Amino acid sequence: MSYSLAMFNKNLIKLIRAIDLLAASGGTTVEELCDELELSRRSVFRMIKTMREELNFPIEDDRSEFGGKTRYWLMDRFVTRLSNVTLPRLSLSLQEATLLYFLLGRDEVFRDSEIAADLASLRDKLGVLLPKNIVSPTADARLDSLFAASPGAMKSYAGKEHLLDTVFDALEQRLECVLSYRSPSRQEAKSYTIQPLKLVEHRGGLYLFIRIPKHDSIRIIALDRIDYIELSDRGFSYPEGFDAEALLDSAFDLTFDDPITAVIRFSAKDALYVKERRYGGEASFEEHPDGSLNMTITTSGRDDLLRWILSFGAGAEILAPSELRERARGELTRACSQYEANQ
């Protein structure tokens, strides 16, 4: 999925600061927003456009009365002034606000990192907008009784906060970076220039779509394997036609190579498990009278697909293509040899 709560948190804080300036007497200028939010002029204009067109904030502007500089302001009747912050009237339903409040306390990806404290602070601020019966300890316990988070193989980002900040800034301002990256296939880290395109949360880890301008290639890297990253002052244009969501939809996991079409027969015991899940790419099923089924799937990431098929043991058999079937046979033969050798 392409959603990141950390990115949401960082942008929301800047949005709240911008609203404070826009709601002040006399409004604010682009220059003041740049200084306060530490954003480029392009990013500030993009934020104002988003607030107007996507969030429907009634932002007015005027140039003639203020010495030639355009000032922007948020119409006063559309804001709510609290003791320490000014907020737009978002008109969240009680269910929407409650769900957002709950989710802000359930992002396990950032456990033990400094970002976890930021999320807790943001959750407390949101709690000011909600009725006391929702944000009480009793209500928290009630929500906890409805939801559970599975830690699974969650990655830890403790100590990586500075890397995340740099990545967020690069994504927001579309600036190139120089990084040192430790690939699983290499023992030593490698340094190169990248253009960060899109952040992805996947199975408890954060990944980044990047373009490597030297090779004009797009890849995906794991944020926890970055040893060092530095923001440059070189901007870049977003690659025409790049669609992160479409790529993720086409891959079985996070490997993007030439598509493969495979046919796998699953036992009756495993058939229901296989059929009820969604897979990257295109999948169809042919059920048999004995409860077993054939699955035909076209996807990218043949290594990822093979590992998944082998996880079923004798409950899955690759019928096609022959190349993938032979690879599975070789893996199983080597595994059997290891077990026999250790008897």
C-alpha positions in Angstrom: 0.0 0.0 0.0 1.2 3.5 -0.8 -0.1 5.1 2.5 2.5 6.1 5.2 1.3 7.4 8.6 4.6 9.1 9.1 4.2 11.1 5.9 0.6 11.9 6.9 1.9 13.0 10.4 4.6 15.3 9.0 2.4 16.9 6.4 -0.5 17.4 8.8 1.7 19.3 11.2 2.8 21.6 8.4 -0.8 22.0 7.3 -1.8 23.0 10.8 1.0 25.6 11.0 -0.1 26.9 7.6 -3.7 27.3 8.8 -2.5 29.2 11.8 -0.7 31.7 9.6 -3.6 31.9 7.1 -6.1 32.5 9.9 -4.0 35.3 11.5 -5.1 38.9 11.2 -4.0 40.1 7.8 -3.2 36.6 6.6 0.2 35.6 5.4 2.5 35.6 2.3 4.2 32.9 0.4 7.5 34.0 1.8 6.3 33.8 5.3 4.9 30.3 4.7 8.2 29.2 3.1 10.2 30.4 6.2 7.8 29.0 8.8 7.2 25.6 7.1 10.7 25.3 5.7 9.3 24.6 2.2 10.2 25.8 -1.2 8.0 28.3 -3.0 6.8 25.6 -5.3 5.8 23.4 -2.4 3.9 26.3 -0.7 2.0 27.1 -3.9 1.2 23.4 -4.2 -0.1 23.3 -0.6 -2.3 26.3 -1.2 -3.7 24.7 -4.4 -4.4 21.5 -2.5 -6.1 23.3 0.3 -8.3 25.2 -2.1 -9.1 22.5 -4.7 -9.0 19.2 -2.8 -9.8 20.2 0.8 -12.2 23.0 -0.2 -10.7 25.6 2.2 -12.1 29.1 1.5 -8.7 30.8 1.0 -8.8 34.4 -0.3 -5.9 36.4 -1.7 -5.3 40.0 -2.5 -2.3 42.0 -3.8 -3.4 45.6 -4.2 -3.8 46.6 -0.5 -0.5 45.3 0.9 2.3 47.0 -0.9 2.4 44.7 -4.0 2.9 41.4 -2.1 0.0 38.9 -2.5 -1.4 37.9 0.9 -3.5 34.9 1.5 -6.0 34.3 4.3 -8.5 31.8 5.5 -12.0 33.2 6.0 -12.6 33.6 9.7 -16.0 32.0 9.9 -14.5 28.7 8.6 -12.0 28.1 11.4 -12.2 26.9 14.9 -9.8 28.6 17.4 -8.6 26.5 20.2 -6.2 27.6 23.0 -3.0 26.5 21.2 -3.9 25.9 17.6 -6.3 27.0 14.8 -8.0 24.3 12.9 -10.3 24.3 9.8 -13.8 23.1 10.3 -13.4 19.7 8.6 -16.9 18.5 9.5 -15.6 15.0 10.4 -18.4 12.6 11.4 -18.1 11.1 14.9 -17.2 7.8 13.3 -14.5 9.3 11.1 -12.9 11.2 13.9 -13.0 8.2 16.2 -11.4 5.9 13.6 -8.6 8.4 12.9 -8.0 8.9 16.6 -7.7 5.1 17.0 -5.5 4.5 14.0 -3.0 7.1 15.1 -2.3 4.9 18.2 -2.0 1.7 16.2 0.9 2.2 13.7 3.3 -0.5 14.8 5.9 0.3 12.1 7.2 3.2 14.2 7.3 1.5 17.6 10.4 2.4 19.6 11.2 5.3 17.3 11.0 9.1 17.9 8.1 9.2 15.4 6.0 7.2 17.8 6.1 10.2 20.2 5.0 12.5 17.4 2.1 10.3 16.6 1.1 10.2 20.3 1.2 14.0 20.4 -0.9 14.2 17.3 -3.4 11.8 18.7 -3.6 13.9 21.9 -4.3 17.0 19.8 -7.0 15.3 17.8 -8.5 14.2 21.1 -9.3 17.8 21.9 -11.9 17.8 19.0 -13.7 14.7 20.3 -16.2 14.2 23.0 -14.6 13.1 26.4 -16.4 9.8 26.3 -14.4 8.8 23.2 -10.9 9.7 24.4 -11.2 8.4 27.9 -9.2 5.3 29.1 -12.5 3.4 29.2 -13.1 4.2 25.5 -9.5 3.2 24.6 -10.1 -0.1 26.3 -13.3 -0.6 24.4 -11.6 0.1 21.1 -8.7 -2.3 22.1 -11.3 -5.0 22.6 -12.4 -4.5 19.0 -9.1 -4.4 17.2 -5.8 -6.2 17.5 -2.5 -5.5 15.7 -0.3 -8.4 14.6 3.3 -7.5 14.9 4.4 -10.2 12.5 7.8 -9.5 11.1 7.6 -5.7 11.8 10.8 -3.9 11.0 12.3 -1.4 13.5 13.0 2.2 12.5 14.4 3.3 15.9 17.5 5.4 15.2 16.5 5.9 11.6 14.3 9.0 12.1 16.9 11.4 10.5 16.8 9.2 7.4 13.0 9.2 7.2 13.0 13.0 7.6 15.4 13.4 4.6 13.3 11.0 2.5 10.1 12.8 3.3 11.7 16.2 2.4 13.1 14.8 -0.9 9.7 13.3 -1.8 7.9 16.5 -1.0 10.3 18.9 -2.8 11.3 16.4 -5.6 15.0 16.7 -4.9 17.7 14.2 -5.7 19.6 12.4 -3.0 22.9 10.7 -2.6 22.7 7.5 -0.5 24.6 4.6 0.7 22.6 1.4 0.4 23.3 -2.1 1.7 21.6 -4.6 -0.7 20.9 -8.2 0.6 22.9 -9.5 -2.4 26.0 -7.4 -1.5 28.2 -7.5 1.6 29.4 -3.9 1.2 27.2 -0.7 0.9 27.1 1.0 -2.5 26.7 4.8 -3.0 24.7 6.4 -5.8 22.4 9.3 -6.7 18.7 8.6 -6.7 15.4 10.4 -7.4 12.8 9.3 -4.7 9.4 8.8 -6.2 7.0 7.0 -3.8 7.0 5.6 -0.3 5.3 2.2 0.2 4.3 0.4 3.4 4.4 -3.3 2.9 4.1 -6.1 5.5 5.4 -4.1 8.4 8.2 -2.4 6.4 8.8 0.9 4.6 10.1 0.8 1.0 10.9 3.5 -1.5 10.4 3.6 -5.3 13.5 5.3 -6.8 14.7 6.3 -10.2 18.5 6.0 -10.8 19.2 8.7 -13.3 22.6 7.2 -14.3 20.9 4.1 -15.7 17.4 5.6 -16.2 16.0 2.7 -14.2 13.3 2.5 -11.6 13.8 0.2 -8.6 12.4 -0.3 -5.1 14.6 -0.3 -1.9 14.1 -0.9 1.8 14.5 2.1 4.0 16.0 0.1 6.8 18.9 -0.9 4.5 19.9 2.8 3.9 23.1 3.5 5.8 23.3 7.2 4.9 21.3 9.7 2.8 21.9 13.3 2.0 19.6 15.8 0.3 20.9 17.6 -2.7 19.7 20.9 -4.2 19.0 19.3 -7.6 15.4 19.0 -8.5 14.0 16.5 -11.0 10.9 15.9 -13.0 8.6 13.0 -12.1 8.9 10.2 -14.7 6.2 10.3 -17.2 3.9 7.3 -17.0 5.3 6.0 -13.7 2.4 4.5 -11.7 3.4 3.0 -8.4 0.0 1.5 -7.6 -0.1 -0.2 -11.0 3.3 -1.7 -10.4 2.4 -2.9 -7.0 -0.8 -4.5 -8.4 1.2 -6.4 -11.0 3.7 -7.9 -8.7 3.3 -11.0 -6.5 5.4 -9.3 -3.8 7.9 -6.5 -4.3 9.9 -7.9 -7.3 9.2 -6.3 -10.6 10.5 -8.4 -13.5 9.1 -9.9 -16.6 5.6 -11.4 -16.0 5.2 -15.1 -15.7 2.0 -17.2 -16.1 1.9 -20.2 -13.9 -0.6 -23.0 -13.3 -0.6 -24.5 -9.8 -2.8 -27.4 -8.5 -3.7 -27.0 -4.8 -5.0 -29.8 -2.6 -8.6 -29.6 -1.2 -7.1 -28.8 2.2 -5.4 -25.6 0.9 -7.9 -24.6 -1.8 -10.1 -22.4 0.4 -7.1 -20.6 1.8 -5.8 -19.9 -1.7 -9.1 -18.8 -3.2 -10.1 -16.3 -0.5 -7.0 -14.1 -0.9 -6.1 -11.4 -3.3 -2.9 -11.6 -5.4 -0.8 -9.1 -7.4 -1.4 -9.7 -11.1 -4.3 -11.6 -12.6 -5.5 -14.9 -11.1 -8.3 -17.3 -12.0 -9.4 -20.6 -10.5 -10.8 -23.9 -11.7 -12.4 -26.0 -9.0 -12.4 -29.9 -9.1 -15.1 -32.3 -7.7 -12.6 -33.5 -5.0 -12.3 -30.0 -3.6 -8.9 -29.3 -5.1 -8.4 -26.5 -7.6 -6.1 -25.2 -10.3 -4.9 -21.6 -10.0 -3.7 -19.7 -13.1 -1.8 -16.6 -12.2 0.0 -14.0 -14.3 2.3 -11.9 -12.2 5.8 -10.5 -11.9 8.4 -11.7 -9.3 8.9 -15.4 -10.1 11.2 -15.9 -7.1 8.6 -14.6 -4.8 5.9 -16.7 -6.4 8.1 -19.8 -6.2 8.8 -19.3 -2.4 5.0 -18.9 -1.8 4.2 -22.1 -3.7 6.9 -24.1 -1.9 5.5 -22.9 1.5 2.5 -25.2 0.9 4.8 -28.3 0.7 3.0 -31.3 -0.7 -0.3 -29.3 -0.9 0.8 -27.5 -4.1 2.1 -28.8 -7.5 3.3 -26.5 -10.3 1.8 -27.8 -13.6 3.3 -25.0 -15.8 5.6 -23.6 -16.9 8.1 -26.4 -17.1 11.0 -24.0 -16.1 9.3 -23.1 -12.8 8.3 -26.7 -12.2 12.0 -27.8 -12.6 13.2 -25.0 -10.3 10.7 -26.2 -7.6 11.9 -29.8 -8.1 15.5 -28.7 -7.7 14.7 -26.8 -4.5 12.8 -29.7 -3.0 15.6 -32.2 -3.9 18.2 -30.0 -2.2 16.0 -29.6 0.8 15.5 -33.4 1.1 19.2 -34.0 0.7 20.0 -31.6 3.6 17.5 -33.5 5.9 18.9 -36.9 4.9 22.5 -35.7 5.5 21.7 -34.6 9.0 20.0 -37.8 10.1 
